[in-house]
Each structure stands twice: as structure tokens, then as C-alpha cells.
Amino acid sequence: MAAGDEYQVKQSCFCCGASFAFGMNAYHGRHISRYRITVCDTCYMANWDGWAPHLEQKIVAHAQAKGIELPHRNSKGWLPRD
Ligand SMILES: [Zn+2]
């Protein structure tokens, strides 16, 4: 284990479930305030043009559970990333 690992703050990705550093001095993900979710950089980058259909179900269910209003869909018919 590298020095300092024990102090690292971890988060798990809303989309893929991977755990990543998020806090102290390393941020390998993004918090998306519109949906109140935190995702890893990989998922964030991969969905730049909107949330892919297989993730959309998860996001819609989450938004409904939290009472979050969903944004208008983009030109591809997908929910905007952020
Ligand atoms: Zn992810």
C-alpha cells in the first residue's frame, strides 16, 4: 500500500459501482448536482453526449425516488449528462 492511501477518501460510482478517490487531494470522479449523483471519471467521460440508455433507467429511478425533476432530453433523445 502506498503511503497516504489510508487517508484517501473513497466514493463509489453511481453508474458502474467502481470505487475511486474522491477527496483530500485526488478527485477521480465528478459530483453531478443536477442528479445528485457521484460518478467516476470513466463514466463521466463516456457519457459526455448524454446518459446511455442502460444507465438512464437507473438515473430515472433515482431521480423519481429523490423527487428530482428530469431535464429535457438532448437531440439524441438522451438525458443530458449534467
Ligand atoms: Zn463509473
PDB file of the backbone (N, CA, C, O) and the ligand in Angstrom, with CONECT records:
HET     ZN  A 101       1
ATOM      1  N   MET A   1       0.860  -1.200   0.000  1.00  0.00           N
ATOM      2  CA  MET A   1       0.000   0.000   0.000  1.00  0.00           C
ATOM      3  C   MET A   1       0.894   1.248   0.000  1.00  0.00           C
ATOM      4  O   MET A   1       1.827   1.339   0.798  1.00  0.00           O
ATOM      5  N   ALA A   2       0.626   2.166  -0.852  1.00  0.00           N
ATOM      6  CA  ALA A   2       1.434   3.376  -0.935  1.00  0.00           C
ATOM      7  C   ALA A   2       1.155   4.281   0.271  1.00  0.00           C
ATOM      8  O   ALA A   2       0.059   4.274   0.831  1.00  0.00           O
ATOM      9  N   ALA A   3       2.142   5.035   0.644  1.00  0.00           N
ATOM     10  CA  ALA A   3       1.973   5.953   1.778  1.00  0.00           C
ATOM     11  C   ALA A   3       0.832   6.920   1.487  1.00  0.00           C
ATOM     12  O   ALA A   3       0.731   7.479   0.395  1.00  0.00           O
ATOM     13  N   GLY A   4      -0.015   7.103   2.479  1.00  0.00           N
ATOM     14  CA  GLY A   4      -1.106   8.062   2.313  1.00  0.00           C
ATOM     15  C   GLY A   4      -2.410   7.441   1.880  1.00  0.00           C
ATOM     16  O   GLY A   4      -3.456   8.083   1.965  1.00  0.00           O
ATOM     17  N   ASP A   5      -2.373   6.191   1.412  1.00  0.00           N
ATOM     18  CA  ASP A   5      -3.606   5.543   0.963  1.00  0.00           C
ATOM     19  C   ASP A   5      -4.680   5.491   2.045  1.00  0.00           C
ATOM     20  O   ASP A   5      -5.871   5.628   1.764  1.00  0.00           O
ATOM     21  N   GLU A   6      -4.245   5.292   3.271  1.00  0.00           N
ATOM     22  CA  GLU A   6      -5.230   5.154   4.344  1.00  0.00           C
ATOM     23  C   GLU A   6      -6.009   6.443   4.584  1.00  0.00           C
ATOM     24  O   GLU A   6      -7.057   6.424   5.231  1.00  0.00           O
ATOM     25  N   TYR A   7      -5.503   7.565   4.067  1.00  0.00           N
ATOM     26  CA  TYR A   7      -6.212   8.833   4.271  1.00  0.00           C
ATOM     27  C   TYR A   7      -7.118   9.194   3.102  1.00  0.00           C
ATOM     28  O   TYR A   7      -7.871  10.167   3.146  1.00  0.00           O
ATOM     29  N   GLN A   8      -7.022   8.386   2.065  1.00  0.00           N
ATOM     30  CA  GLN A   8      -7.771   8.735   0.879  1.00  0.00           C
ATOM     31  C   GLN A   8      -9.275   8.523   1.081  1.00  0.00           C
ATOM     32  O   GLN A   8      -9.705   7.522   1.654  1.00  0.00           O
ATOM     33  N   VAL A   9     -10.039   9.460   0.612  1.00  0.00           N
ATOM     34  CA  VAL A   9     -11.483   9.372   0.716  1.00  0.00           C
ATOM     35  C   VAL A   9     -11.994   8.676  -0.545  1.00  0.00           C
ATOM     36  O   VAL A   9     -11.641   9.043  -1.666  1.00  0.00           O
ATOM     37  N   LYS A  10     -12.832   7.666  -0.330  1.00  0.00           N
ATOM     38  CA  LYS A  10     -13.332   6.901  -1.472  1.00  0.00           C
ATOM     39  C   LYS A  10     -14.828   7.132  -1.676  1.00  0.00           C
ATOM     40  O   LYS A  10     -15.586   7.366  -0.735  1.00  0.00           O
ATOM     41  N   GLN A  11     -15.202   7.057  -2.909  1.00  0.00           N
ATOM     42  CA  GLN A  11     -16.606   7.140  -3.280  1.00  0.00           C
ATOM     43  C   GLN A  11     -16.872   5.981  -4.226  1.00  0.00           C
ATOM     44  O   GLN A  11     -15.945   5.497  -4.875  1.00  0.00           O
ATOM     45  N   SER A  12     -18.115   5.525  -4.320  1.00  0.00           N
ATOM     46  CA  SER A  12     -18.369   4.536  -5.354  1.00  0.00           C
ATOM     47  C   SER A  12     -19.232   5.163  -6.438  1.00  0.00           C
ATOM     48  O   SER A  12     -20.113   5.983  -6.177  1.00  0.00           O
ATOM     49  N   CYS A  13     -18.945   4.747  -7.652  1.00  0.00           N
ATOM     50  CA  CYS A  13     -19.594   5.336  -8.821  1.00  0.00           C
ATOM     51  C   CYS A  13     -21.065   4.931  -8.885  1.00  0.00           C
ATOM     52  O   CYS A  13     -21.402   3.757  -8.734  1.00  0.00           O
ATOM     53  N   PHE A  14     -21.930   5.910  -9.107  1.00  0.00           N
ATOM     54  CA  PHE A  14     -23.357   5.637  -9.210  1.00  0.00           C
ATOM     55  C   PHE A  14     -23.651   4.710 -10.388  1.00  0.00           C
ATOM     56  O   PHE A  14     -24.557   3.880 -10.319  1.00  0.00           O
ATOM     57  N   CYS A  15     -22.897   4.849 -11.449  1.00  0.00           N
ATOM     58  CA  CYS A  15     -23.172   4.086 -12.671  1.00  0.00           C
ATOM     59  C   CYS A  15     -22.583   2.685 -12.670  1.00  0.00           C
ATOM     60  O   CYS A  15     -23.297   1.708 -12.898  1.00  0.00           O
ATOM     61  N   CYS A  16     -21.282   2.582 -12.415  1.00  0.00           N
ATOM     62  CA  CYS A  16     -20.632   1.282 -12.581  1.00  0.00           C
ATOM     63  C   CYS A  16     -20.268   0.636 -11.252  1.00  0.00           C
ATOM     64  O   CYS A  16     -19.903  -0.539 -11.221  1.00  0.00           O
ATOM     65  N   GLY A  17     -20.360   1.380 -10.153  1.00  0.00           N
ATOM     66  CA  GLY A  17     -20.087   0.816  -8.841  1.00  0.00           C
ATOM     67  C   GLY A  17     -18.610   0.771  -8.473  1.00  0.00           C
ATOM     68  O   GLY A  17     -18.261   0.343  -7.373  1.00  0.00           O
ATOM     69  N   ALA A  18     -17.740   1.207  -9.379  1.00  0.00           N
ATOM     70  CA  ALA A  18     -16.304   1.205  -9.087  1.00  0.00           C
ATOM     71  C   ALA A  18     -16.019   2.198  -7.963  1.00  0.00           C
ATOM     72  O   ALA A  18     -16.688   3.225  -7.846  1.00  0.00           O
ATOM     73  N   SER A  19     -15.023   1.882  -7.140  1.00  0.00           N
ATOM     74  CA  SER A  19     -14.686   2.841  -6.098  1.00  0.00           C
ATOM     75  C   SER A  19     -13.468   3.637  -6.534  1.00  0.00           C
ATOM     76  O   SER A  19     -12.535   3.091  -7.124  1.00  0.00           O
ATOM     77  N   PHE A  20     -13.483   4.924  -6.243  1.00  0.00           N
ATOM     78  CA  PHE A  20     -12.416   5.805  -6.713  1.00  0.00           C
ATOM     79  C   PHE A  20     -12.138   6.856  -5.661  1.00  0.00           C
ATOM     80  O   PHE A  20     -12.967   7.119  -4.790  1.00  0.00           O
ATOM     81  N   ALA A  21     -10.950   7.457  -5.751  1.00  0.00           N
ATOM     82  CA  ALA A  21     -10.553   8.503  -4.814  1.00  0.00           C
ATOM     83  C   ALA A  21     -11.377   9.757  -5.065  1.00  0.00           C
ATOM     84  O   ALA A  21     -11.510  10.226  -6.195  1.00  0.00           O
ATOM     85  N   PHE A  22     -11.916  10.276  -3.992  1.00  0.00           N
ATOM     86  CA  PHE A  22     -12.716  11.495  -4.135  1.00  0.00           C
ATOM     87  C   PHE A  22     -12.597  12.265  -2.829  1.00  0.00           C
ATOM     88  O   PHE A  22     -13.390  12.086  -1.904  1.00  0.00           O
ATOM     89  N   GLY A  23     -11.601  13.113  -2.779  1.00  0.00           N
ATOM     90  CA  GLY A  23     -11.392  13.876  -1.558  1.00  0.00           C
ATOM     91  C   GLY A  23      -9.908  13.988  -1.278  1.00  0.00           C
ATOM     92  O   GLY A  23      -9.088  13.435  -2.011  1.00  0.00           O
ATOM     93  N   MET A  24      -9.561  14.697  -0.223  1.00  0.00           N
ATOM     94  CA  MET A  24      -8.176  15.022   0.096  1.00  0.00           C
ATOM     95  C   MET A  24      -7.578  15.709  -1.133  1.00  0.00           C
ATOM     96  O   MET A  24      -7.981  16.821  -1.475  1.00  0.00           O
ATOM     97  N   ASN A  25      -6.617  15.053  -1.800  1.00  0.00           N
ATOM     98  CA  ASN A  25      -6.030  15.755  -2.940  1.00  0.00           C
ATOM     99  C   ASN A  25      -6.247  15.046  -4.265  1.00  0.00           C
ATOM    100  O   ASN A  25      -5.641  15.416  -5.270  1.00  0.00           O
ATOM    101  N   ALA A  26      -7.098  14.036  -4.282  1.00  0.00           N
ATOM    102  CA  ALA A  26      -7.345  13.326  -5.527  1.00  0.00           C
ATOM    103  C   ALA A  26      -8.844  13.234  -5.799  1.00  0.00           C
ATOM    104  O   ALA A  26      -9.612  12.761  -4.962  1.00  0.00           O
ATOM    105  N   TYR A  27      -9.233  13.680  -6.952  1.00  0.00           N
ATOM    106  CA  TYR A  27     -10.639  13.599  -7.357  1.00  0.00           C
ATOM    107  C   TYR A  27     -10.712  12.863  -8.680  1.00  0.00           C
ATOM    108  O   TYR A  27     -10.447  13.436  -9.736  1.00  0.00           O
ATOM    109  N   HIS A  28     -11.077  11.581  -8.617  1.00  0.00           N
ATOM    110  CA  HIS A  28     -11.131  10.789  -9.845  1.00  0.00           C
ATOM    111  C   HIS A  28     -12.568  10.544 -10.263  1.00  0.00           C
ATOM    112  O   HIS A  28     -12.903   9.497 -10.816  1.00  0.00           O
ATOM    113  N   GLY A  29     -13.395  11.514  -9.994  1.00  0.00           N
ATOM    114  CA  GLY A  29     -14.789  11.402 -10.390  1.00  0.00           C
ATOM    115  C   GLY A  29     -15.442  12.770 -10.335  1.00  0.00           C
ATOM    116  O   GLY A  29     -14.778  13.775 -10.082  1.00  0.00           O
ATOM    117  N   ARG A  30     -16.732  12.805 -10.573  1.00  0.00           N
ATOM    118  CA  ARG A  30     -17.468  14.075 -10.564  1.00  0.00           C
ATOM    119  C   ARG A  30     -18.764  13.914  -9.787  1.00  0.00           C
ATOM    120  O   ARG A  30     -19.414  12.869  -9.820  1.00  0.00           O
ATOM    121  N   HIS A  31     -19.113  14.973  -9.097  1.00  0.00           N
ATOM    122  CA  HIS A  31     -20.437  15.016  -8.486  1.00  0.00           C
ATOM    123  C   HIS A  31     -21.321  15.798  -9.446  1.00  0.00           C
ATOM    124  O   HIS A  31     -20.978  16.907  -9.855  1.00  0.00           O
ATOM    125  N   ILE A  32     -22.444  15.223  -9.799  1.00  0.00           N
ATOM    126  CA  ILE A  32     -23.355  15.902 -10.722  1.00  0.00           C
ATOM    127  C   ILE A  32     -24.538  16.390  -9.914  1.00  0.00           C
ATOM    128  O   ILE A  32     -25.407  15.611  -9.521  1.00  0.00           O
ATOM    129  N   SER A  33     -24.562  17.697  -9.670  1.00  0.00           N
ATOM    130  CA  SER A  33     -25.556  18.221  -8.738  1.00  0.00           C
ATOM    131  C   SER A  33     -26.973  18.122  -9.285  1.00  0.00           C
ATOM    132  O   SER A  33     -27.923  17.969  -8.516  1.00  0.00           O
ATOM    133  N   ARG A  34     -27.125  18.207 -10.590  1.00  0.00           N
ATOM    134  CA  ARG A  34     -28.463  18.108 -11.174  1.00  0.00           C
ATOM    135  C   ARG A  34     -29.169  16.809 -10.778  1.00  0.00           C
ATOM    136  O   ARG A  34     -30.368  16.797 -10.497  1.00  0.00           O
ATOM    137  N   TYR A  35     -28.403  15.720 -10.762  1.00  0.00           N
ATOM    138  CA  TYR A  35     -28.984  14.415 -10.434  1.00  0.00           C
ATOM    139  C   TYR A  35     -28.638  13.966  -9.014  1.00  0.00           C
ATOM    140  O   TYR A  35     -29.136  12.948  -8.535  1.00  0.00           O
ATOM    141  N   ARG A  36     -27.777  14.741  -8.350  1.00  0.00           N
ATOM    142  CA  ARG A  36     -27.284  14.386  -7.012  1.00  0.00           C
ATOM    143  C   ARG A  36     -26.653  12.998  -7.000  1.00  0.00           C
ATOM    144  O   ARG A  36     -26.959  12.163  -6.149  1.00  0.00           O
ATOM    145  N   ILE A  37     -25.762  12.775  -7.967  1.00  0.00           N
ATOM    146  CA  ILE A  37     -25.031  11.511  -8.028  1.00  0.00           C
ATOM    147  C   ILE A  37     -23.540  11.810  -8.156  1.00  0.00           C
ATOM    148  O   ILE A  37     -23.143  12.903  -8.559  1.00  0.00           O
ATOM    149  N   THR A  38     -22.733  10.827  -7.809  1.00  0.00           N
ATOM    150  CA  THR A  38     -21.291  10.942  -7.983  1.00  0.00           C
ATOM    151  C   THR A  38     -20.857   9.776  -8.865  1.00  0.00           C
ATOM    152  O   THR A  38     -21.187   8.621  -8.596  1.00  0.00           O
ATOM    153  N   VAL A  39     -20.128  10.092  -9.900  1.00  0.00           N
ATOM    154  CA  VAL A  39     -19.703   9.060 -10.850  1.00  0.00           C
ATOM    155  C   VAL A  39     -18.192   9.125 -11.047  1.00  0.00           C
ATOM    156  O   VAL A  39     -17.568  10.158 -10.800  1.00  0.00           O
ATOM    157  N   CYS A  40     -17.612   8.017 -11.493  1.00  0.00           N
ATOM    158  CA  CYS A  40     -16.170   8.000 -11.742  1.00  0.00           C
ATOM    159  C   CYS A  40     -15.870   8.746 -13.049  1.00  0.00           C
ATOM    160  O   CYS A  40     -16.759   8.970 -13.871  1.00  0.00           O
ATOM    161  N   ASP A  41     -14.610   9.119 -13.220  1.00  0.00           N
ATOM    162  CA  ASP A  41     -14.203   9.842 -14.430  1.00  0.00           C
ATOM    163  C   ASP A  41     -14.526   9.066 -15.693  1.00  0.00           C
ATOM    164  O   ASP A  41     -14.924   9.649 -16.702  1.00  0.00           O
ATOM    165  N   THR A  42     -14.355   7.737 -15.638  1.00  0.00           N
ATOM    166  CA  THR A  42     -14.601   6.914 -16.819  1.00  0.00           C
ATOM    167  C   THR A  42     -16.050   7.052 -17.280  1.00  0.00           C
ATOM    168  O   THR A  42     -16.314   7.270 -18.462  1.00  0.00           O
ATOM    169  N   CYS A  43     -16.982   6.925 -16.346  1.00  0.00           N
ATOM    170  CA  CYS A  43     -18.396   7.044 -16.708  1.00  0.00           C
ATOM    171  C   CYS A  43     -18.721   8.479 -17.130  1.00  0.00           C
ATOM    172  O   CYS A  43     -19.511   8.704 -18.047  1.00  0.00           O
ATOM    173  N   TYR A  44     -18.111   9.430 -16.459  1.00  0.00           N
ATOM    174  CA  TYR A  44     -18.368  10.835 -16.790  1.00  0.00           C
ATOM    175  C   TYR A  44     -17.952  11.121 -18.226  1.00  0.00           C
ATOM    176  O   TYR A  44     -18.707  11.711 -18.999  1.00  0.00           O
ATOM    177  N   MET A  45     -16.751  10.699 -18.570  1.00  0.00           N
ATOM    178  CA  MET A  45     -16.229  10.929 -19.921  1.00  0.00           C
ATOM    179  C   MET A  45     -17.039  10.149 -20.967  1.00  0.00           C
ATOM    180  O   MET A  45     -17.340  10.663 -22.044  1.00  0.00           O
ATOM    181  N   ALA A  46     -17.381   8.909 -20.632  1.00  0.00           N
ATOM    182  CA  ALA A  46     -18.050   8.041 -21.594  1.00  0.00           C
ATOM    183  C   ALA A  46     -19.451   8.535 -21.945  1.00  0.00           C
ATOM    184  O   ALA A  46     -19.985   8.192 -23.000  1.00  0.00           O
ATOM    185  N   ASN A  47     -20.040   9.329 -21.075  1.00  0.00           N
ATOM    186  CA  ASN A  47     -21.425   9.763 -21.305  1.00  0.00           C
ATOM    187  C   ASN A  47     -21.531  11.257 -21.576  1.00  0.00           C
ATOM    188  O   ASN A  47     -22.527  11.896 -21.237  1.00  0.00           O
ATOM    189  N   TRP A  48     -20.486  11.804 -22.194  1.00  0.00           N
ATOM    190  CA  TRP A  48     -20.438  13.242 -22.467  1.00  0.00           C
ATOM    191  C   TRP A  48     -21.628  13.716 -23.302  1.00  0.00           C
ATOM    192  O   TRP A  48     -22.068  14.859 -23.175  1.00  0.00           O
ATOM    193  N   ASP A  49     -22.145  12.828 -24.158  1.00  0.00           N
ATOM    194  CA  ASP A  49     -23.232  13.247 -25.056  1.00  0.00           C
ATOM    195  C   ASP A  49     -24.611  12.851 -24.529  1.00  0.00           C
ATOM    196  O   ASP A  49     -25.603  12.927 -25.254  1.00  0.00           O
ATOM    197  N   GLY A  50     -24.667  12.436 -23.288  1.00  0.00           N
ATOM    198  CA  GLY A  50     -25.942  12.057 -22.684  1.00  0.00           C
ATOM    199  C   GLY A  50     -25.804  10.694 -22.040  1.00  0.00           C
ATOM    200  O   GLY A  50     -24.894   9.933 -22.368  1.00  0.00           O
ATOM    201  N   TRP A  51     -26.710  10.385 -21.120  1.00  0.00           N
ATOM    202  CA  TRP A  51     -26.634   9.100 -20.430  1.00  0.00           C
ATOM    203  C   TRP A  51     -27.127   7.986 -21.333  1.00  0.00           C
ATOM    204  O   TRP A  51     -28.249   8.025 -21.839  1.00  0.00           O
ATOM    205  N   ALA A  52     -26.273   6.995 -21.525  1.00  0.00           N
ATOM    206  CA  ALA A  52     -26.604   5.856 -22.374  1.00  0.00           C
ATOM    207  C   ALA A  52     -27.863   5.167 -21.830  1.00  0.00           C
ATOM    208  O   ALA A  52     -28.106   5.150 -20.623  1.00  0.00           O
ATOM    209  N   PRO A  53     -28.647   4.607 -22.740  1.00  0.00           N
ATOM    210  CA  PRO A  53     -29.932   4.003 -22.336  1.00  0.00           C
ATOM    211  C   PRO A  53     -29.844   3.023 -21.171  1.00  0.00           C
ATOM    212  O   PRO A  53     -30.760   2.986 -20.349  1.00  0.00           O
ATOM    213  N   HIS A  54     -28.783   2.229 -21.066  1.00  0.00           N
ATOM    214  CA  HIS A  54     -28.730   1.259 -19.973  1.00  0.00           C
ATOM    215  C   HIS A  54     -28.498   1.932 -18.619  1.00  0.00           C
ATOM    216  O   HIS A  54     -28.782   1.338 -17.578  1.00  0.00           O
ATOM    217  N   LEU A  55     -27.990   3.157 -18.623  1.00  0.00           N
ATOM    218  CA  LEU A  55     -27.794   3.877 -17.361  1.00  0.00           C
ATOM    219  C   LEU A  55     -28.993   4.763 -17.047  1.00  0.00           C
ATOM    220  O   LEU A  55     -29.244   5.126 -15.898  1.00  0.00           O
ATOM    221  N   GLU A  56     -29.713   5.092 -18.093  1.00  0.00           N
ATOM    222  CA  GLU A  56     -30.825   6.015 -17.937  1.00  0.00           C
ATOM    223  C   GLU A  56     -31.873   5.494 -16.950  1.00  0.00           C
ATOM    224  O   GLU A  56     -32.379   6.243 -16.115  1.00  0.00           O
ATOM    225  N   GLN A  57     -32.189   4.200 -17.057  1.00  0.00           N
ATOM    226  CA  GLN A  57     -33.173   3.581 -16.150  1.00  0.00           C
ATOM    227  C   GLN A  57     -32.806   3.829 -14.695  1.00  0.00           C
ATOM    228  O   GLN A  57     -33.652   4.167 -13.868  1.00  0.00           O
ATOM    229  N   LYS A  58     -31.522   3.652 -14.406  1.00  0.00           N
ATOM    230  CA  LYS A  58     -31.013   3.815 -13.055  1.00  0.00           C
ATOM    231  C   LYS A  58     -31.168   5.270 -12.593  1.00  0.00           C
ATOM    232  O   LYS A  58     -31.580   5.547 -11.467  1.00  0.00           O
ATOM    233  N   ILE A  59     -30.825   6.176 -13.495  1.00  0.00           N
ATOM    234  CA  ILE A  59     -30.889   7.600 -13.178  1.00  0.00           C
ATOM    235  C   ILE A  59     -32.335   8.055 -13.001  1.00  0.00           C
ATOM    236  O   ILE A  59     -32.646   8.820 -12.088  1.00  0.00           O
ATOM    237  N   VAL A  60     -33.203   7.584 -13.873  1.00  0.00           N
ATOM    238  CA  VAL A  60     -34.616   7.961 -13.781  1.00  0.00           C
ATOM    239  C   VAL A  60     -35.211   7.448 -12.461  1.00  0.00           C
ATOM    240  O   VAL A  60     -35.939   8.172 -11.781  1.00  0.00           O
ATOM    241  N   ALA A  61     -34.897   6.207 -12.107  1.00  0.00           N
ATOM    242  CA  ALA A  61     -35.410   5.633 -10.854  1.00  0.00           C
ATOM    243  C   ALA A  61     -34.900   6.423  -9.651  1.00  0.00           C
ATOM    244  O   ALA A  61     -35.648   6.691  -8.711  1.00  0.00           O
ATOM    245  N   HIS A  62     -33.633   6.789  -9.690  1.00  0.00           N
ATOM    246  CA  HIS A  62     -33.016   7.568  -8.621  1.00  0.00           C
ATOM    247  C   HIS A  62     -33.687   8.944  -8.523  1.00  0.00           C
ATOM    248  O   HIS A  62     -34.043   9.395  -7.434  1.00  0.00           O
ATOM    249  N   ALA A  63     -33.851   9.593  -9.664  1.00  0.00           N
ATOM    250  CA  ALA A  63     -34.456  10.930  -9.692  1.00  0.00           C
ATOM    251  C   ALA A  63     -35.879  10.890  -9.140  1.00  0.00           C
ATOM    252  O   ALA A  63     -36.287  11.768  -8.379  1.00  0.00           O
ATOM    253  N   GLN A  64     -36.619   9.871  -9.529  1.00  0.00           N
ATOM    254  CA  GLN A  64     -38.000   9.759  -9.045  1.00  0.00           C
ATOM    255  C   GLN A  64     -38.034   9.529  -7.541  1.00  0.00           C
ATOM    256  O   GLN A  64     -38.864  10.098  -6.832  1.00  0.00           O
ATOM    257  N   ALA A  65     -37.122   8.688  -7.064  1.00  0.00           N
ATOM    258  CA  ALA A  65     -37.072   8.396  -5.627  1.00  0.00           C
ATOM    259  C   ALA A  65     -36.727   9.638  -4.814  1.00  0.00           C
ATOM    260  O   ALA A  65     -37.213   9.815  -3.697  1.00  0.00           O
ATOM    261  N   LYS A  66     -35.881  10.499  -5.386  1.00  0.00           N
ATOM    262  CA  LYS A  66     -35.426  11.694  -4.669  1.00  0.00           C
ATOM    263  C   LYS A  66     -36.267  12.930  -4.987  1.00  0.00           C
ATOM    264  O   LYS A  66     -36.057  13.996  -4.407  1.00  0.00           O
ATOM    265  N   GLY A  67     -37.208  12.786  -5.900  1.00  0.00           N
ATOM    266  CA  GLY A  67     -38.025  13.938  -6.275  1.00  0.00           C
ATOM    267  C   GLY A  67     -37.273  14.963  -7.101  1.00  0.00           C
ATOM    268  O   GLY A  67     -37.550  16.160  -7.030  1.00  0.00           O
ATOM    269  N   ILE A  68     -36.313  14.481  -7.888  1.00  0.00           N
ATOM    270  CA  ILE A  68     -35.521  15.374  -8.744  1.00  0.00           C
ATOM    271  C   ILE A  68     -36.218  15.484 -10.105  1.00  0.00           C
ATOM    272  O   ILE A  68     -36.606  14.483 -10.706  1.00  0.00           O
ATOM    273  N   GLU A  69     -36.361  16.705 -10.562  1.00  0.00           N
ATOM    274  CA  GLU A  69     -37.013  16.907 -11.850  1.00  0.00           C
ATOM    275  C   GLU A  69     -36.027  16.584 -12.972  1.00  0.00           C
ATOM    276  O   GLU A  69     -34.900  17.080 -12.965  1.00  0.00           O
ATOM    277  N   LEU A  70     -36.434  15.769 -13.922  1.00  0.00           N
ATOM    278  CA  LEU A  70     -35.529  15.375 -15.002  1.00  0.00           C
ATOM    279  C   LEU A  70     -35.473  16.471 -16.060  1.00  0.00           C
ATOM    280  O   LEU A  70     -36.490  17.084 -16.383  1.00  0.00           O
ATOM    281  N   PRO A  71     -34.280  16.712 -16.595  1.00  0.00           N
ATOM    282  CA  PRO A  71     -34.122  17.733 -17.640  1.00  0.00           C
ATOM    283  C   PRO A  71     -34.684  17.260 -18.981  1.00  0.00           C
ATOM    284  O   PRO A  71     -35.018  16.088 -19.156  1.00  0.00           O
ATOM    285  N   HIS A  72     -34.778  18.197 -19.918  1.00  0.00           N
ATOM    286  CA  HIS A  72     -35.221  17.827 -21.266  1.00  0.00           C
ATOM    287  C   HIS A  72     -34.158  16.970 -21.927  1.00  0.00           C
ATOM    288  O   HIS A  72     -32.966  17.117 -21.654  1.00  0.00           O
ATOM    289  N   ARG A  73     -34.592  16.088 -22.784  1.00  0.00           N
ATOM    290  CA  ARG A  73     -33.657  15.214 -23.497  1.00  0.00           C
ATOM    291  C   ARG A  73     -32.908  16.006 -24.563  1.00  0.00           C
ATOM    292  O   ARG A  73     -33.410  17.005 -25.077  1.00  0.00           O
ATOM    293  N   ASN A  74     -31.716  15.551 -24.883  1.00  0.00           N
ATOM    294  CA  ASN A  74     -30.933  16.228 -25.917  1.00  0.00           C
ATOM    295  C   ASN A  74     -31.357  15.742 -27.303  1.00  0.00           C
ATOM    296  O   ASN A  74     -32.324  14.993 -27.442  1.00  0.00           O
ATOM    297  N   SER A  75     -30.621  16.178 -28.322  1.00  0.00           N
ATOM    298  CA  SER A  75     -31.015  15.864 -29.701  1.00  0.00           C
ATOM    299  C   SER A  75     -30.936  14.367 -30.019  1.00  0.00           C
ATOM    300  O   SER A  75     -31.551  13.906 -30.981  1.00  0.00           O
ATOM    301  N   LYS A  76     -30.189  13.614 -29.222  1.00  0.00           N
ATOM    302  CA  LYS A  76     -30.126  12.157 -29.418  1.00  0.00           C
ATOM    303  C   LYS A  76     -31.261  11.448 -28.708  1.00  0.00           C
ATOM    304  O   LYS A  76     -31.452  10.242 -28.868  1.00  0.00           O
ATOM    305  N   GLY A  77     -32.020  12.214 -27.915  1.00  0.00           N
ATOM    306  CA  GLY A  77     -33.108  11.608 -27.162  1.00  0.00           C
ATOM    307  C   GLY A  77     -32.639  11.080 -25.816  1.00  0.00           C
ATOM    308  O   GLY A  77     -33.356  10.336 -25.147  1.00  0.00           O
ATOM    309  N   TRP A  78     -31.424  11.470 -25.421  1.00  0.00           N
ATOM    310  CA  TRP A  78     -30.855  11.021 -24.150  1.00  0.00           C
ATOM    311  C   TRP A  78     -30.918  12.144 -23.124  1.00  0.00           C
ATOM    312  O   TRP A  78     -31.022  13.320 -23.472  1.00  0.00           O
ATOM    313  N   LEU A  79     -30.854  11.757 -21.855  1.00  0.00           N
ATOM    314  CA  LEU A  79     -30.807  12.762 -20.795  1.00  0.00           C
ATOM    315  C   LEU A  79     -29.421  13.399 -20.784  1.00  0.00           C
ATOM    316  O   LEU A  79     -28.420  12.686 -20.845  1.00  0.00           O
ATOM    317  N   PRO A  80     -29.345  14.723 -20.707  1.00  0.00           N
ATOM    318  CA  PRO A  80     -28.031  15.374 -20.683  1.00  0.00           C
ATOM    319  C   PRO A  80     -27.216  14.919 -19.475  1.00  0.00           C
ATOM    320  O   PRO A  80     -27.767  14.603 -18.421  1.00  0.00           O
ATOM    321  N   ARG A  81     -25.906  14.891 -19.648  1.00  0.00           N
ATOM    322  CA  ARG A  81     -25.043  14.368 -18.587  1.00  0.00           C
ATOM    323  C   ARG A  81     -25.098  15.233 -17.331  1.00  0.00           C
ATOM    324  O   ARG A  81     -25.229  14.717 -16.221  1.00  0.00           O
ATOM    325  N   ASP A  82     -24.995  16.574 -17.512  1.00  0.00           N
ATOM    326  CA  ASP A  82     -25.015  17.428 -16.335  1.00  0.00           C
ATOM    327  C   ASP A  82     -25.582  18.798 -16.635  1.00  0.00           C
ATOM    328  O   ASP A  82     -25.668  19.640 -15.740  1.00  0.00           O
TER     329      ASP A  82
HETATM  330 ZN    ZN A 101     -18.245   4.565 -13.161  1.00  0.00          ZN2+
END
